[in-house]
Amino acid sequence: MPRIFLLGLILLLAACSQGPDNFTLRTDLNQRLEQTLGPDSISIAKFRRQGSAPADSGEDGAERRVVYFDATLKLKKDRDFSRWDVPGVASLVSLLGAGPRGLTGIESGGNHAGDKLDVHGSMIYQNTASGWQLHTPLGYSQTPIDAPVSEEDSRREQLISAISTALKLSPEGRGPDDRRIIAEEVNRSLASIEGRIARSLNGFALAAGPESGQYSRFAKALASLAKQRKIIIRPLLTDGGLANLMMLRNGSASLALTQSDVAWQAFNGIGPFADRGAYGSLRVLADLFPEPVQVIVKANGPQSLAGLRGKRINLGLPDSASRDTALAVLAAHNLQIKDFTVVSSLNLQEALAALRDGKLDGLIQVIGLPADAIRAASQDMRLRLLPLDSEAIEKLVQQRPGSLPSTIATGSYPQLQQPVQTLAVSSLLLSDASLASKEAETLVRLIFEPGLSWLQLGSIQGAQISPTHAMQSYGLPLHDGVAQALDKP
């Protein structure tokens, strides 16, 4: 009997050393659900701890473990997780530490009381003097901040080197500036080639964004859905929304993703499009999901956007719509480029790595919630989102059509305990008026197909697409095929 007792004690101690037990994990999850979605909104019908694994240690060297679980959640009230003005699918996915395919049961058009959601989630716990404490949900990150070179990147690098050799550039002439120019031209050429091939196959070339960005994630999900319906959509890698509009206008793409505020500028030929003139044939196919302005600093960093004056800041890629909006946000807060010691043009992952390493003090990014790279970065450092000033938000809404007041809901990121007031734009799927009405109708009906699960297609932002916003165009003309698609059963 003593030996049995001793064996049980050893097993119990071994289990404890592997992280919190089932009861602790379930209690912590229930508390987070109530904090984010409100009391009496959702209950845990089933729960099972599914093991753990070591996680990177904390800044103080403390031991951390990732603990995995499966759960079934039951709604106590009707809830539309695609709504933009309350904690929705973004907050739910973040607090569960789940990837898009780790959550099932979200219904397009809203869920009802009694509906069940199945979850495969994860949490990171830290070993403290008082026991295992919840650090953060693990979250989902398709590409780490310090990402290895992909096969696609490797092929492009070989192509860049080959072109450098063909141009007979000397070793001294193959520096960063020359290679950057070659890389830009290679990417433009490849996108143009891919676009022409797509059209030759009666398909659609969709100008998306950087490979690890959310536009590309959504574009890949849409292409996957289209393939199931025998429709060809080929996502094109680009530098972002400004480049996408240029590609759409010059015929390199037949579809484009960009922000509502920048699309309005292109249509009217102002801002970065002043030299090209008005793009009067630009048309909206679908209003997709919100993209709030996110001003990110470390938890011990500046307390306000004005506090970034004299600091080092990142505004995003040169041809991105996000950068154009970031500049407008700074201007509305009476800040200019000259007010910062460093203004970099890194992509989001590079900027977060620089923030982590103390090379930046803050960054501004316009991106849908939750941004995978930001969620992943929150595991390595404590982050804070800065609110925008109310007066600046009002000024931007009045002066920059396509902008709207917004709130980043509690729980959108693991460390976000209070809502943050900000400005948002909307991601739009655009085409030229030359796109046939029947083609436009087919695409719109595809996107708003009843019962569609964008989470299972791999896009969290896609799960925020709602018929409620279907015909919102922010002063831009809708394509003729949109009304035809939405009027038909």
N, C-alpha and C positions, 0 to 999 in steps of 0.2 A: 504493500500500500504506500509506504513512504517513497518507494522508487517511482510509482505511478504519479504521485503528487509532484515529485521533483522533475519528472519528465514534462508534466503539464506546465510547471513554472518556467522551465527552460523554453518551451515552445511559445509561451506567452511573452517572455522577454524578447525572444527572437522576432516575434510579430511586431512588438512595439518598436524595435530597432529599425523596422522597415517603414516607419511612418505611422500616422494616426490610424486608429481602428475604424471599423465600419460606422459605429455610432457617431464618432466625432466628425467624420467626413459628411455624413448625412445631415447632422445638425448644422454644420457650417454652410452647406449648400442651401438648406432651407432658410437660414438667416439671410443669405445673399439674395435669394429669390424674393423674400419679403421686402428687403431694403430697396431693391431695384424695381420690382413690379407692383409693390404695394401689398399690404396684408389681405388675406382672403382672396387672392387672385389666382393662386396656383398651389397645388399640393403635390407631395412626393408619394405616388401610389406604390412604387416598387423601387428598391435601391439595393445595389450590390457592389461592394468594393472588388476591383479586379486586379489587384496587385500594384506594385510600385517599381520605380527604377531610380537610380541616382540622378540628381540634377546638378547643374553647375553651382558651386558654393557661392554664398553671399559675399558682399564686399568685405565683411569682417571674417571671412573664412568659415562661417557657420555651415553646417551640413544641411543640404536640401534634398528632398525627394519628390519626384513626380508620382502622384497617386492617381490611378485610373479607376473609373467607375462606370457602371451602366445604370440607368434610371428610367423610370416611366413617370412622367409628370401629368397631372390631371388638372384641367382648367376649371376653376370655380365660377368664372364669369366669361361672357363673350369677350373676345379680344381680337383686334385686327393688328397682327404683328407687322404689317406693311405700312402702317401709319408713320408719318414723318414727325409728328408733334409730341409723341410720347415714347417712353422706352419700348422699343420693338424688337425686331429680329436681331439687330446689331447688338443691343444690350444683352439679349438672351444668349446669343452665341458666345459673347465675351465672358459672361459670368459662369457659363457652363464649361469653359475651356474646351470648346468643341470646334471642329472644322465644319465646313459647310455640309459635308455628307455625314457628320456625326449627329445631326439633328433631323428627325423626320416627324411628320405630322402637321407641319405648318401649312395651312390651307390658303390658296390664293383667294382673296376676297374676304378673308377673316375666319377665325375659329369660333366655335361655340362652347358654352359651358358643358363640361362632360367630355370634351375632346381630350385625347391623350397624345402626348409627345414622347417619343422614344429618344433617348440621349446616350451617346457614348462620349463621356467627357473626361476631364482631368484637372487636377489642382496641384500646385507646388506648395509644399510645406517646408518650414524651416525648424530645425531642432534648436530650442532655446532652453534656458535654465528651468522654465516652468512647463516644459514639454513641447510637443509639436504644435506650431502655430501656422495658420494659413498665411502663406505669402502672397500668392496670386494664382488665378487660374492659369494653366499652361498656355492656353490659347492655340491658335493655328497659324503657322507661318510656312508658306510654300517655299520661300527663299530666305535663308539667314542673312543677317547684315553683312557678314564677311562671306559672301557666297563663292563657291568654287566656280571656275570657268565652265560654262555649259558647252555641250558639243556644238551648238549653233554658234556660240561666241568663238569657239576655237576655229570653226570653218571661216568665219568672217575675218579673224585675225590672220589666217593663212592667206586669204584673198588680199587683205591690205598689204601684207608683206610682198606678195607676188606683184601687185601693182607698183609698189615702191621700186622693186627690182626692174620691172619693165620700163619705168620712167627713168631708169638709170640715175636714181638719186644717190648721191654719195652718202657714206655713213653720217657725215656731219649734217646732211640735208634730210635725214630721216628722224628728226627730233619730234617732240610731242606735238608741235604746231602742225608740221607736215602730216603726221599720222592722223591727227584729228581731222584735218581737211579731207584726207583720203577716206577715212572712216565715214564721215558725213556723206560724201558723195556715193560711196559703196552702198550705204543704207538706203539712200534715196533711189538709187538705180535698182536695187533689189526689190524695193517696195513697188516701184513702177512696173517692173517685170512681172511680179506676182499679181499685181492688179490687172494687167492686160491678159495674163493667162486665165484669171478667174472669169473675166468677161467673155473670153473666147469660148469658155465652157458653159456659157449662159449662167454664170454665177455672179456673185457680188463680192467685190473687193472692199473690205471694211477697214478704213484707217483707224487703228485702235490707239496704241500708246507703247511705252516701254515694256519690255518683256515681263518684268515683275510687277507691273502696275495693275490697278483694278480695271482699267479700261480693257486691257488685254485679257484679264481673267473673265470679264463679262463677255468679251468678243468670242473667246474660246467656248464659253458655255453656249452662246447663241449659235455658233457654228456647229456645235455638237447636236443641239436641238434641230437645227436646220437639216443636218445630214440624215437624221431619223425621218424627216419629211421629204427626202430626196431633193433638197435645195442646197446649192453650193454657196457657202459664205467663207471667204478666205480672209482671216484676220491679218493685218499688216502691222509690223512693228514700226513705230514712229517715235518721235521725241515728245509728242503730246498734242493738245488741242489746237494750237496755232498751226502746226505742221499739217494736222489732219484737214483743216479747212482749206489750206493751200492745195493739198492733194486732191480734194474733192473738186475744187474750182478748176484745176488744170487737167482733170480727167484721169489722174493716176488712181483714183478710188471712186467707187460708185456710192459708197456709204461712209459716214464719218461720225465719230463720237467726239463731243466737245462740250464745254460749259455754256449755259444759256447766256451769260453776260458777254462772253467773247463772240458767240454766234450772232448776237444782236449787233455788235460792232462790225463784224464782217458783212452782214446784210446791209448796213448803212454806210460802209466804207469809211469808218473812223478808227481812231486809235492805231493799233499796229497794222491796220488794213487801209490806211489813208492813201498810200501810194498806189494801191490796186483799184481803188474806187469801190462803189457799192456792188455787192454780190446779190443782185436783185432776184436771181433764180434760186437762191437758197431756200430749201423747204424742210420743215420739221416732220419727221415720221412718228416719233414717240418721245414723250417726256418719261425718263427712266427712274432715276433715284437722286436724292439730294446729296450735295457735296459741300459740307460746311468748311469754312476757313478755320484751320487749326494752327494756333500759335503755340509751339511746344518749347518748353525749357526744362531744365532739371528742377527737381523739387526745391532745391535751395537757391534757385536762380532768381531773376527779376520778378517782381510781383505784378507788373503790368507791361503792356506793349510799349508804353512810353519809357519804361525802365530799361529797354533794350538800346536806347540811344547811347552811342559810343561803344557798343558791343560788336561782337562778330555774329553775323546772321546769314542764313541760307535762304534764298528765294526760289530755288528750283531751276530746272533745265531752261535754257534760253528760249526754245520754241514751244514751251508748255503754256497752256492757258492758265495754269495755276500761278505761274510767275507774273503774268499780266494782272491777275486779280490781286496778288500779294502787293504789287506796287501801288495799286489803287487803295488798298487797305492802309498802307503806310501813309500815303498822301492824306487820307481822311483823318489820320491821327497826327497830322502836321510833321511827318517824318519824311526825309528824302534819303537817297543813296549816300549822299555826302555826310549824313549824320551817323554813319556806322564805320568802324575801323576796318571791317572786312565784310564784303558782300559776295558770297560764293554762289556757284551755279551747279550744285551737286544734285543728283537724284535723291529720292527720299532715303533709301537705304544708306547711301554714302553719307548723307547729312546726319542721320541718326548715329552712325558710327563715329563721325567727327564730334558730335555732341557728347557721346559716351567717353571719348578719349580726351575731352577738354579742349578741343580745337575750335569749337563753336559754342556760342552762348544761347542760341535759339534758332528756330527755323519756322517758316510759314509754309504750309501746304494746304491746298484745296483738294480734298479727297473724301470719298464716301466712308461711312462708318460700318464696322470698325476697319481701320487700315491695318492689314496684317503685319506690316513692318513695324508700325508703332506698337502694336500689341506685343510683338516679339521683343522689341527694345525695352519694354517695361519690365521684362524679366531680369535685365542686366542693370537697370538703373531706375531710380524713382523719377517719374516725369510729372509735369504739371501742364495743364492747358490754360492759357491766359485768355480772359474774356476781352471782347472788343468794347470800346466805349459806346454807350447808347447813342450819343450825338453822332459819332462816326458811322454807326450802322444806319441811322436815319438818313444821313447825307448820301451814303452809298446807294441806298435803295432808291432815292430820288434821282440821283445823277447817273446811275449805272443800271439801266433796264436789264432784267434777267437776274437781279439780285433780290433776296428776300431775307427778313429777319429770321433767325433760327436759334435753336437751343440744342446743344450737345447733351443728350440725356444722361442721367446718372447710370453708371454701369456700362456705358459704351466702351470704356476701357477698364481694366481691372482696378486701377487705383483712383478712378473717378467717382468720388463720393457725393459730389454736388453738381447740379447742372451748370453749364457754362454758356453764357449768351454770346452769340457770334453772328456772322453773316453766312448765308449759304447761296449757292447757285444750284442749278439743276443740270444733270447730265442729259444731253439730248442726242438722239439718233437722227442724223441729218442726211439729206440727199439733195440732188439738183432737181429742178422742175422737169428736166428731160427724162427722169426716170418714169417709165410707163406706169399709169395708174394701177394697172393690174398687178404689176410687180410690187408697187408700194402697198397695195391692199394685202397681198400675200404675206409680206414681211410684218405688217402691223398685226394681222390676225395671228401670226405665229407667236409674236411677243406677248400678246394678251390672251393666249389660249387658256380657257378655263381649266382649273385643276393642275396647272403647271407647277412643278417644284424646281425652282431655280437653285435651291440649296443642293439638291441631288445632282444638278448639273455643274455644281462647283462654284456658284457665285452668290455670296452673301448679299451683295448689293442688289442683285437681280430679284431677291426675295422681297425687296421694297417696292418693286414695280406694282402699280395699282391702277385699275380702271378709273379711280377717282381723279387721277392726274393725267389720264390718257391724252386729252386734247388741250392741255395747258401748253401754250407756245410762247409766252412772254413777249408778245408783240410781233412775233415772227409768223409768216404764213405757213399754215399746214399744207402738206401735200394733198392733192385731190383724193388720193387713194385712202387717206386716213378715215374720212367720214364714211366712205363706202365700207371699209373694214369693220368699223365699230357699229354701224347701223344694221349690219347683217347678223343673224343669230349664228 
